[in-house]
Amino acid sequence: MIIQTIKVLTETLEKIRRKKTINFIPTMGNLHEGHLSLIKKSQKEDYVSLVSIFVNPLQFSEKNDFKNYPRTLKKDLELLKQHNVDLIFLPKENFANTSLSIDIGQLGKKLCGKDRPGHFSGVALIILKFLNLIQPHFLILGQKDYQQILVIKKLIKDFFFKTKVIILPTFRENNGLAMSSRNRLISGKKKHLTKIIFETLKAIEFDIQNFGFKKKKLNSIRLKLLKQGFEKVNYIEILKEKNLSKLDSKPSKSRIFISITIDGIRLIDNISIRKKLVEQKGLIKTMK
């Protein structure tokens, strides 16, 4: 069932919510196997799956980026139909209209928030609208957008929603590249470079697990990536998983984050460093 108005959405969900669990999967369309993995997870139980498709203008800091974002609605709807998705919500453009703003705090100023001003505030506003309207039992997200996951968790906690977040592993292409709707915008000439992103993450993890790791080595890795042909390294950082704070003297579960620009396309990825190995090798101590 395709729903395009808030009135129909709320009326439909009011009837469903009394009897069934609602799994919500927010997307911006241009669906790929990563999205389908979230849908398949949702359908493993006898739950109602609701997928939204909405290219959120509030999370784009550049007009051209918003304009060029790949839109494949007809194909997306056919794909969702093939996979027997229960409900599809297609908000109208004015769904983003608001004079309000949300301050995400320090969480929105790190990593992608540094060079994408207002990005996470825009994400938060639309997710807040979705949560308020849908009130899903579960929200299913992919681990690639880890910073966004933390923002959404903060929203749920601060506004007392009962929604629980389910996080699934990053779905990858054969060469290790994290699946993203933007991947298809990369030219064939540059495509061979994309495998280096995941290789870099794994190499950093290997160093940490086997030799310890010094933060200054990240600078040499950044220079190497630029020499290999990437236009820009937006960041390579190792931060605490819980809140993206810097590592301190206490052993803590951490994650490696990377963002690069290739062919004018910004790509992100991240992997978790296994806790036991972090503690064994004294990562926190060597990073100081």
TARA-V348348 format. One record per helix or strand. SS is the DSSP state (a for helix, b for strand). FROM is the first residue (numbers start at 1). LEN is the number of residues. Records with the same first field share a line. If there is no record, write none. Layout:
BEGIN
SS: FROM-LEN / FROM-LEN
END
This chain:
BEGIN
b: 2-2 / 22-6 / 48-6 / 87-3 / 138-5 / 164-5 / 172-1 / 178-1 / 232-9 / 254-9 / 265-9
a: 6-12 / 33-10 / 57-3 / 63-6 / 73-10 / 93-4 / 105-4 / 112-4 / 119-16 / 143-16 / 183-3 / 188-24 / 217-12 / 275-7 / 283-5
END
